[in-house]
Amino acid sequence: MKFYCDNCVKHADGFKGLLQMLNEKFESIDSRLKTFDFIDIGIKNLQLRLESSDENLKQLEKLDDKLNQSINSLKNNITKSWSDVVKSNSKIVDYEAASLRNMISTSFSDVVKKDLDVVSKEVISVRRTIEVANEVKARENNIVGYALWLLIYGLFAPTRP
């Protein structure tokens, strides 16, 4: 019994090798896609850290507002009989309150700024990694497409007698 396409039978071993190569490429692409999932999880963790830092900043701002209100109410509650004492000591109280306010705001803002800088650098690094991986993936897809094109039009093209 004779097959319809003798050339197909001759090239069957080569076709099996190409299929195996394609399967390996697809497995490689799948493993790289899994790395994208890990990168996505990392980005989400960074976003959570940013949100947490923002909440801490809001809490400190609330504390600062309460401190300002307390200082203002203290100033308003002082009676005129104490005005002489307060006048001599008000500069000290104001200076201490201002230094306390500055100490609280600068220490926390420095921590938040450092965390934001670290997170920004990590986000930039993750973006670069994603861009490189996308470029590699696109190149692999081009190679696979070209190999399929060669397979279809190169190996199984009808031969002329």
BELMORA-V623159 format. One record per backbone hydrogen bond with DSSP energy under -0.5 kcal/mol. CO is the residue of the C=O (numbers start at 1). NH is the residue of the N-H. E is the energy in kcal/mol with one decimal. If there is no record, write none. Layout:
BEGIN
((CO,NH,E) (CO,NH,E))
END
This chain:
BEGIN
((4,6,-0.6) (5,9,-1.2) (6,10,-1.8) (7,11,-1.9) (9,12,-0.9) (11,15,-2.1) (12,16,-2.1) (13,17,-1.9) (14,18,-2.1) (15,19,-2.4) (16,20,-2.3) (17,21,-2.2) (18,22,-2.7) (19,23,-2.5) (20,24,-2.2) (21,25,-2.2) (22,26,-2.6) (23,27,-2.2) (24,28,-2.2) (25,29,-2.6) (26,30,-2.4) (27,31,-2.2) (28,32,-1.8) (29,33,-2.1) (30,34,-1.6) (31,35,-1.2) (32,36,-1.3) (33,37,-1.4) (34,38,-1.7) (35,39,-2.3) (36,40,-2.6) (37,41,-2.2) (38,42,-2.1) (39,43,-2.3) (40,44,-2.3) (41,45,-2.3) (42,46,-2.1) (43,47,-2.4) (44,48,-2.2) (45,49,-2.1) (46,50,-2.2) (47,51,-2.4) (48,52,-2.4) (49,53,-2.4) (50,54,-2.3) (51,55,-2.2) (52,56,-2.2) (53,57,-2.2) (54,58,-2.3) (55,59,-2.2) (56,60,-2.2) (57,61,-2.2) (58,62,-2.1) (59,63,-2.3) (60,64,-2.5) (61,65,-2.3) (62,66,-2.5) (63,67,-2.4) (64,68,-2.4) (65,69,-2.5) (66,70,-2.6) (67,71,-2.5) (68,72,-2.6) (69,73,-2.8) (70,74,-2.3) (71,75,-2.3) (72,76,-2.2) (73,77,-2.0) (74,78,-0.8) (75,78,-0.5) (79,82,-0.8) (80,83,-1.1) (82,86,-3.2) (83,87,-2.8) (84,88,-1.7) (85,89,-1.9) (86,90,-2.9) (87,91,-0.5) (89,93,-2.5) (90,94,-3.3) (91,95,-2.5) (92,96,-2.7) (93,97,-2.8) (94,98,-2.8) (95,99,-2.7) (96,100,-2.6) (97,101,-2.7) (98,102,-2.8) (99,103,-2.6) (100,104,-2.4) (101,105,-2.7) (102,106,-2.9) (103,107,-2.0) (104,108,-1.9) (105,109,-2.4) (106,110,-2.3) (107,111,-1.6) (108,112,-2.7) (109,113,-2.7) (110,114,-2.4) (111,115,-2.5) (112,116,-2.8) (113,117,-2.5) (114,118,-2.4) (115,119,-2.7) (116,120,-2.8) (117,121,-2.4) (118,122,-2.3) (119,123,-2.6) (120,124,-2.4) (121,125,-2.4) (122,126,-2.5) (123,127,-2.5) (124,128,-2.4) (125,129,-2.3) (126,130,-2.5) (127,131,-2.7) (128,132,-2.6) (129,133,-2.5) (130,134,-2.6) (131,135,-2.2) (132,136,-2.5) (133,137,-2.5) (134,138,-2.5) (135,139,-2.3) (136,140,-2.5) (137,141,-2.5) (138,142,-2.2) (139,143,-2.4) (140,144,-2.7) (141,145,-2.7) (142,146,-2.6) (143,147,-2.6) (144,148,-2.4) (145,149,-2.4) (146,150,-2.8) (147,151,-2.5) (148,152,-2.9) (149,153,-3.1) (149,154,-0.6) (150,154,-2.0) (150,155,-1.5) (151,156,-0.9))
END
